[in-house]
């Protein structure tokens, strides 16, 4: 890579700033140009250092990371990788940040921060390098793309069909896969689908603490019913099955039906 990706680390924890700096400096493609302890400090350093990518902590003094991200993506859009704790609350805020325009996130452990982050050093470097090539958009606020007032369950969908079609097996299944940064792409696809879409199975590389929140969030904004499947659950039209964060999702034929198998 001819030009290194210039990174500014924004985190109120001196330990996290130190550990992320030491990890990123092992990459020949990355140059850490500075670190900021809060968004106010970061605003000046962005002007001075002109970074290509930011890592941004969600919970910080003076201004939280999401508020700062909204302002940043409205005034000066640039690739941002969020640093988030592995909690349900952290998951909800992180998913909101991805909607605003963050390109990915790094899960920050609550204990043994140094050891856990070092363990995922290669993944962290990969996320930053991918962010360096990301194209970002200006933030214009949340826009509802679909109305879900008439959301139907699978039973209601099947009742609209003729008797002949109604007793057919599910003969079409759509399979989708995405990495952690693909949550918004998955969300956009699902929000565009009609309630009687074929059954869909999704494997999404995402921590278990985040997968339930992501599923619930997408379900609220989609006409299809989105859920985390149980082992052996039937795959039906109008339903989307997202693998839990700690499971692999496989599809098996069972007589005239398809079912979800978790491992």
N, C-alpha and C positions, 0 to 999 in steps of 0.2 A: 504494500500500500504506500503510494508516494507521499501522501499527506496524512499525518496521524489525526485521529479523531480527538478533538480537544474536549475534555470533560470537566465540568464544574460540579462538585459534590456539595449538596445542600442538606445538612443534618445537624440537629442541635446536640447530638452526642459526639463528643470528641473521639471516643473509641470507634464508633462507626465510621467517622471520617477517616481515621487512621487506617482501619482495616480495609475499607474500600479503596483507598489510595494505594496501599501496598499490593492489593490484588490486581488492580487495573494497570499498575506500572509494570507488571510482568508481561504485559502484551506489547509486542513490537508495533501494534497498530493504534495504540491509545496513548494519549498524553494528558495527564491530570494537570490542568492549568491553575486550579485553585480549589478552595473549599470555603463554604459559608455556613455560619451557625444558625441563621434564620433567614426568612424571605427578604427582610429589609436589607440585610448585609448582601444577600444574593443579587438584589436589583442593581446595586452599584458594581458588583463584580461581573455581572453579565455585560454591562456597558464597557467595562475596562478590558475584559479578557476575551469577549466575543466567542464563547464556547460553541461547540457543535451539538453537544448533548448535555443534558442535566440529569443528575440523579436527585430525586426530591423526596424527602421524608414527609409523611402525612401529618404527623403530630409534632408541631413546633410552637414555640412561644411567639408572641407578637402577631403572627398571622398563620393560620393552618395551611397545609400544603395544597388543599383543594382550592381554597380561595385564591392563593397565589397562582395556581395553575390556570384558573379561569382568566385572571388578568393577563397572564403571560400569553395564553393561546389567543386572546383577543387582540393584544397589542403587538406581540412579537412571537408568532408561532415557531416552535422549534421542538425537536425530539426530546421527550422527557421519559425517564424510567422511574417509576414510583418505588419508594421503599416503604413496605407495609408490614405491620405485625400480623402474625398468624392467628387472628381472632375473627369471630363472626362480624364484630363491629368493623374491624380493619378490612374485612372482605367487602362489606357494603360500600365503604368509602373508596376503596381501590377500584371497584367496578364503576363507581361514579366518575373517578378520575379517568378511566379508560374511555368512558363516554365523552368526556370533555375533550380528550385528544392525546392523553398519555399513550405511548406506544407499547409499553410493557411494564412489568413490575418485578421487584425482587422481594421475596418474603424474608422479613427480619425476625429471627427468633427472639423470644423474651428472656431466655437464659443462655449462657455460653455463647454470646453473640460472636465473639472472635472465632471460636472453634467451628461453629455452624456455618458462618459465612465463608471461612477458608475452605470448608468441605465442598462448597458449591462454587468455588473460584472459577472453574472453566465455564460453567453455565452463566455466571455473572458477566464474564468477559464476552461471551457470545451474545448476550442480550445487548450490551453496550455497542458492540460492533454492528449488530443488526440495526440498532437505533440510529447509528451514524449514517445509514443509507436510507432511512425511512423518510417518506414524504408526509408532511403533516398539513392539517387544514386549520383555517382560522375558526376560533370558537364563536358561535353565534347564539348560544343558548340552546336549551333542550327543545326539540321539536317532536311532537307526537306524530309518528308516521302512519299509524293505523288506529282504527277504532276497534276496541275489543268488547263493545257492549253486547254484540250478538255472538259471543264466543260459545261454541257448541262442544259438547262432549262427544265421544265416539259413538255412543248409542244414538244420539240425535242425528248424527251424520249418516249412520247406516240406515235409519228409518226413511231417509229420503231416496234411497236406492230402490231399484226394482227387486222383486223377489229373486230373480235369477242371479243378479250381481251380489245380492246380500249374503248368499250362502257360499260364495267363492272364498277361497283362501286369500290371504294377503299376498298377491303375486308381484308386488313391487315394493322394494325397500330402498330407501336412500341412505347412504352412509357418508358421514362427514368427519373430518379430522382437523384439528387445529392445535397449535402450540399456545402458550400462555398469552401471547400478544394477540391471539385471534379471537378473543371474546367478542369484540365489537363486530367483526366480520360475521361470526356465527349469529349474533343477535340481529344484524341487519337482514340476513337471509331468512331467519325464522319469522321476523315481523312481516315479511312480504308474502308469506304463504297463506293460502286459503285454509279454512277449517277442515276441509276434506282432503288435505294433502296425503300422499302415501305415508306409511309409517317411516320414521327417520331415526337412525341410531347415530350417536355422536360420541367420539372419543376426544376429549379436550384435556390437554396437558395443563393441569391446574391443581393446586394444593387442596386437600380434602376440606380444609377450613373455608375455602372459597367456593367449592363446587356447588354446595347447597344454596348459597346466596345467589350465585349466578343463575342457577336453574329457576329459582323463585322469581328473580328479577325478569328473566326473559319470558316466563310464563305469564306474567301480568301484562306484558305488552304485545303478546302474540295471539292470533286466533286459534292456532293449534294448541293442544295441551302439552306442556313441557314438564317432564318429571325425571327424577333419578329412579331407574328401574330396580326392582328386586330380582333376585335370581329366579329364573323360570317364568318371568312375567311375559305374557303374550304381547306381540307387536301388532298394533292395530292402526288402521288409517286415522288420521287426525291427531296422532300422538307423536311426540318427540321424546326419545330416551337418551339422556345424557349420563355417561358413566360417572359414578362417584369418584372423587379425587384419588382414592386409594385402591381403585379396582380397574381391571381390564374388562372391557365389554365385548362379548362375542355373540354372534347370531347363529342359532342352531335350528334345524328343521325338526319339528315334532309332529308327525302325522301330516295333517293338512295345514299346520300352522307354523309360524316362526316364533321363536321365543328368545329372550335375552338370557345370556349366561354370564355370570360375573365370576372373576377369579382374581 
